[in-house]
Amino acid sequence: MIQVFKNVRIDWLANRRWFIAVSILLMLAGLGSAVFRQWKHPGGTQAFNLGVDFKGGTVVTIRFKQRPVDDTIRAALLNQGLRDAIVQPVTDKPDTVLIKLPLEGQEGAESQSQVDAGRTRVRNGLNTFGPEAQGKTDLYEDPNAAYKIIGTDAVGAVAGAQLRNKAIAVTLAALVGILMYIAFRFEWTYGAAAVIAVFHDVLVTLGFFSIFQWEVSLTVIAALLTLVGFSVNDTIVVFDRIRENRRLHRRDSLYKVTNNSINQTLSRTVITSGLVFLSVLAMVLFGGEVLRGFSLALLIGITFGTYSSVAIASPIMVWWEQRIEAANKAAALARPVPSSLRTGGGTSRREPVSAGVTKQSRGARRA
C-alpha cells in the first residue's frame, strides 16, 4: 500500500479537548442560526432554506425547439424576479427542462392562483427566446415557436411534509442499522462512538446550510446519506486497526494503542479522503446549479467526516472504555473478601520460619 506518511508519532488524543470544543462550537453556531431564523419568521420553516420538494411550489415542464444553456434560462427567469428558480434538465430528453419555483408566502398557502402566476412569469421570461406554441399545436408544427409549456404541476405542503418526515426516518433508520452492525462486529462502545461521530457530521453539515441559507432539496438528503456511509467506513478502518493492535500489544494502554492505530491508518485516510475531496470540489466548481447543493453537502461532510473519525469517534471510544474499566475495578474492590483470606489462612499467611531464613541469609551475606 502507498504510504504518504511514515513513522508518524502524533499524539492525537492529547488534543481531544480542543477537537471536541471546535465541534461543539460549530454545532452550536448551526443550532443558533436555525433557532434565530425560526424565531424571526414564526409560522414558517425558515430555519433552513427548504426547496420545492419539501416546502411546496410549482414545477413547470418546458420543451424547447433548440434548448438554450441552463445559465441563459436562469438569466431570463431572473429578469422576471424569479431568483430562486431551479432549472433542471431531463436526462433522457435533451430538449426538455424542469423549472421549479418555490412556494411564495407562508407554508400551506399553495393555491391554483399561485401556480398560474408562476406559469405566467416563466412564460414571460422564456418569451425572450421566441414565442410559445399556442394551444394544442405541436412545437415542431409551428415554425415561429421556440418552446412549449407541456405541463405544470404543484407540490403541496402536505406532500412536502411527508417527504421531510420520510427523509428523517430514513436517516435515523440508517444510523440504527449502523449501530447494530458495529456493536455486533466490534463492541457496543465502538458502535456508539461511531454513531455519535455520524450525528456530528450531519449536524455540522446542516449547520452550514442553515447559516448560509443554501437550499435543502432531496439531492441534499441523498448527499447526507452518502456522507453517513463514507464517515462510518472511515471510522471502521481506524477501529479495526485498534482492535488488531490491542491483540498484538496487550501490555500497551488503550491510549497508546489508539494513537498508534490512527497514525498507522493516516496515509490511507488522507489518500482516500483526499481523492474524494478533489472529485467533489470539481463538482462544486463546475457542476452547475443543479448539483450545487449535493456537492456542497458532500464537500463539507467529507471534510468533517474525516476529521470526526480521528478527532471525535476515537476519543469518545477511549473515554467510554476507560470509564467502563474504572467502574469494573471499583466493583471488584467493593466485593466482600472471603473469610479464609480475612483470617490469614491459605498461602497468604507469613510463617515465622521465613524470618529465620531471612536472618540466616543476611548473616551469610555478611560473612
C-alpha positions, 0 to 999 in steps of 0.5 A: 500500500502507498504510504504518504506518511511514515513513522508518524508519532502524533499524539492525537488524543492529547488534543481531544479537548480542543477537537471536541470544543471546535465541534461543539462550537460549530454545532452550536453556531448551526443550532443558533442560526436555525433557532434565530431564523425560526424565531424571526419568521414564526409560522414558517420553516425558515430555519433552513432554506427548504426547496420545492420538494419539501416546502411546496411550489410549482414545477413547470415542464418546458420543451424547447425547439433548440434548448438554450444553456441552463445559465441563459434560462436562469438569466431570463427567469431572473429578469422576471424576479424569479431568483430562486428558480431551479432549472433542471434538465431531463436526462433522457430528453435533451430538449426538455427542462424542469423549472421549479419555483418555490412556494411564495408566502407562508407554508400551506398557502399553495393555491391554483392562483399561485401556480398560474402566476408562476406559469405566467412569469416563466412564460414571460421570461422564456418569451425572450427566446421566441414565442410559445406554441399556442394551444394544442399545436405541436412545437415542431408544427409551428415554425415561429415557436421556440418552446412549449409549456407541456405541463405544470404541476404543484407540490403541496405542503402536505406532500412536502411534509411527508417527504421531510418526515420520510427523509428523517426516518430514513436517516435515523433508520440508517444510523440504527442499522449502523449501530447494530452492525458495529456493536455486533462486529466490534463492541457496543462502545465502538458502535456508539462512538461511531454513531455519535461521530455520524450525528456530528457530521450531519449536524455540522453539515446542516449547520452550514446550510442553515447559516448560509441559507443554501437550499435543502432539496432531496439531492441534499438528503441523498448527499447526507446519506452518502456522507453517513456511509463514507464517515462510518467506513472511515471510522471502521478502518481506524477501529479495526486497526485498534482492535488488531493492535490491542491483540498484538500489544496487550501490555500497551494502554488503550491510549497508546494503542489508539494513537498508534492505530490512527497514525498507522491508518493516516496515509490511507485516510488522507489518500482516500479522503483526499481523492474524494475531496478533489472529485467533489470540489470539481463538482462544486466548481463546475457542476452547475446549479443543479448539483450545487447543493449535493456537492456542497453537502458532500464537500463539507461532510467529507471534510468533517467526516474525516476529521470526526473519525480521528478527532471525535469517534476515537476519543469518545471510544477511549473515554467510554472504555476507560470509564467502563474499566474504572467502574469494573475495578471499583466493583471488584474492590467493593466485593466482600473478601472471603473469610479464609483470606480475612483470617490469614489462612491459605498461602497468604499467611507469613510463617515465622520460619521465613524470618529465620531464613531471612536472618540466616541469609543476611548473616551469610551475606555478611560473612 
